[in-house]
Amino acid sequence: MNYFSSNFKLGILGGGQLGKMLLNDTRKFDIYTCVLDSSNEAPCKIASNEFHLGDLMNYDAVYNFGKQVDVLTIEIENVNVDALEALEKEGVKVYPASKTLRTIQNKATQKLFYVDNNLPTAPFSRFAYTSEINEAINHGGLTMPFVWKCSQFGYDGTGVKIVKTLQDLEGLPNVECIAETLVPFKNELAVIVVRTASGDIKTFPVVEMEFHPEANQVEYVICPARIPKEVAKKATEIALKTSKAFNHIGLLAVEMFQTQNDDILINEVAPRPHNSGHQTIEASYTSQFEQHLRAILDLPLGRTDNKVGGVMVNLVGAEGYTGNVVYKNIETIMEMDGVTPHIYGKKQTRPFRKMGHVTIVNENLNEARRIAEAVKKSIKVISE
């Protein structure tokens, strides 16, 4: 099929920053692209060929949108899977597949998938309601500390809480959830696997992630990870095994813990472009976004290795500020060597909302990390 400057239509469910960065490459290749999102101010609106308003969880909205395109992909997991399943039966190519999304959308189902496929993950207990956890603790079936995770609709640090005392359970929503053993880890790692419909498969270098302690969001992504080669090899092998189990097409970002004993445990996966791969735009021969397009269109995959060391800094809304966004001191960081800011196009900021990211490239990874720290201290995402 001719995808370039043709009548072919690609559809993207979700119009956020991941979709916006994906559109940079659809425009580069002149691939006609349609986007569905529930917000008329979605970042994707200005860059897509067609922008459709609609609820991603609404069956009719997703089904009717999908009928207008040849290949359908996502930039967020919270979409109506029943509609995707119906579209697949009618011949629309959907990547990731509805079966994969159905498994991943629910954290309890996702964890059971790892167990069933002999993939290493932290021990966990599943609860129909958060209120059942107290009884499990009282009867000795569950010990603290543990990580509480709501099974569905958690995103960007929401729906996750470390529980050390009974008081920590107060105020949590009474929903289906899991209680996961708190893993004492050295590092949080991630590997992005890319796979075509023909079965060609590649991996990006292992990255190291540093998280904000309060927001539970990634603050820094460091590539390549500063870990021993044997640990990187183990992480890559587990990511490939995970990819094979899902039999996915497109990108699969596998987030993992490196334990104190250098074991690797899967935390969770995302079947789409991912925060842990943003630095690939500047640091890699082929970005994660271009690779995702190549994979879902069954085109030859590009090189995944780094041209240079890269560190990514997330730009999130500062605490205490809500309203029209202002990027304070952005000129200061643009004076620094190897610094490239990406602004997502969200007009309104609020505490911890992802508003952009900054990539720092340098032949010396430690120097890149030092500059990243300076970037983080300099730029502030505030409101008018």
Secondary structure, 3 states (H helix, E strand, C coil): CCCCCCCCCEEEECCCHHHHHHHHHHHHHCCCEEEEECCCCCHHHHCCCEEEECCCCCHHHHHHHHCCCCEEEECCCCCCHHHHHHHHHCCCEEECCHHHHHHHHCHHHHHHHHHHCCCCECCEEEECCCCHHHHHHHCCCCCCCEEEEECCCCCCCCCEEEECCHHHHCCCCCCCEEEEECCCEEEEEEEEEEECCCCCEEECCCEEEEECCCCCCEEEEEECCCCCHHHHHHHHHHHHHHHHHHCCCEEEEEEEEEECCCCEEEEEEECCCCHHHCCHHHHECCCHHHHHHHHHCCCCCCCCCECCEEEEEEEECCCCCCEEEEEECHHHHHCCCCEEEEECCCCEECCCCEEEEEEEEECCHHHHHHHHHHHHHHCEEEEC
